[in-house]
Each structure stands twice: as structure tokens, then as C-alpha cells.
Amino acid sequence: MLALALAGERLFSVDDSEIERGGVSYTLDTVREYHARIPQAELFWIIGGDQLARLERWRAIEELARQVTFLVLARPGYELSAPKIPGLFWERVNAPLMEESSTSIRERLKKGQPVEDLLPESVEAFIKEKGLYT
């Protein structure tokens, strides 16, 4: 679906290494793989403000916090407040607030509610074709 959403965008690419790796995949696994491939790279992980307060629940968060800078997009109804995690560094990204989350979009799809303003046409068509989230 991400490849469909980014079709025609020259500045983006899709990395399917988590899928190719198979099994359960944690953020830290992916970060370790990126560091192995490109040791000198500075890594950033983009999350919504709703996830910032939940970071302490992430697997091996202290190690992950030492390896990435979290870029945080504000979410309506969530205060940008991070738990005390050694090594955690995060920055707020100034962007328009998004009312919808991926969870709420999936819920809308389950209920048969419209999503045309929330997803590219190609992604919506794929979801309908595959019968996802029904």
C-alpha cells in the first residue's frame, strides 16, 4: 500500500526489509539493520504524538533511544510529553494537525464510511479489492 501511495514520488522509496526478514519485527531490529548497512547514518524515527507518551512500552526502548532521534508530529488531544528514558532525544515537527490516525481510518473502513479524503485512490482501491479491514 505504501508503494501505491508513493507512486510517482521521486524523493521517496519503500524499504521492504521488515517483510523480507519475516517473523515478528521490532523497530530496534530495523534500526540495527540500517546501522549495519549504513554505519555513519544519523537515523530519525517519525511517530505521532499519541505514541510519544507510550515509548516506554516499546521493546528495548533505551537502546533504541540511543540510536535514533524521534521526530514527533502533534496529534489532536495528545500533549507532547515524553517519559523519562535515558538517551531519549525527540523533536517536534511543525506540520498541520491530523485528526485521523491509521486506527481511525481502519475503523472507518470497517464501518463502510468514506475515506476518499484520507487515502490515495489507489490505496483505497487496493483495500477494497483485497477485502481488508472488513
Residue pairs with C-beta under 8 A, 6 or more apart in sequence:
1 123
1 126
1 127
2 14
3 14
4 120
4 122
4 123
4 126
5 119
5 120
5 122
5 123
6 12
6 13
6 14
7 122
17 30
17 33
18 25
18 29
18 30
21 29
21 33
26 58
26 59
26 60
27 45
27 58
27 59
27 64
28 59
28 60
28 63
28 64
28 67
31 43
31 45
31 64
31 67
31 68
32 67
34 41
34 43
35 41
35 43
35 67
42 69
43 67
43 68
43 69
44 68
44 69
44 70
44 71
45 64
45 68
45 69
45 70
45 71
46 70
46 71
46 72
46 73
46 93
47 55
47 70
47 71
47 72
47 73
48 72
48 73
48 75
48 78
48 98
48 101
49 72
49 73
49 74
49 75
49 78
49 79
49 80
50 75
50 78
50 101
51 72
52 70
52 72
52 78
52 80
52 81
52 82
52 90
53 78
53 79
53 81
53 82
53 83
55 61
55 65
55 70
55 82
55 83
55 85
55 88
56 83
56 85
58 64
61 85
61 88
62 85
62 86
62 87
65 85
65 86
65 87
65 88
65 89
66 86
66 87
69 89
69 90
69 91
70 88
70 89
70 90
70 91
71 90
71 91
71 93
72 80
72 90
72 91
72 92
72 93
73 93
73 95
73 98
74 80
74 92
74 95
74 97
75 97
75 98
75 101
76 97
76 98
76 99
80 92
82 88
82 90
100 118
105 115
105 118
105 119
106 133
108 114
108 115
108 118
109 115
109 127
109 132
109 133
109 134
110 133
110 134
115 124
116 124
119 127
126 132
127 133
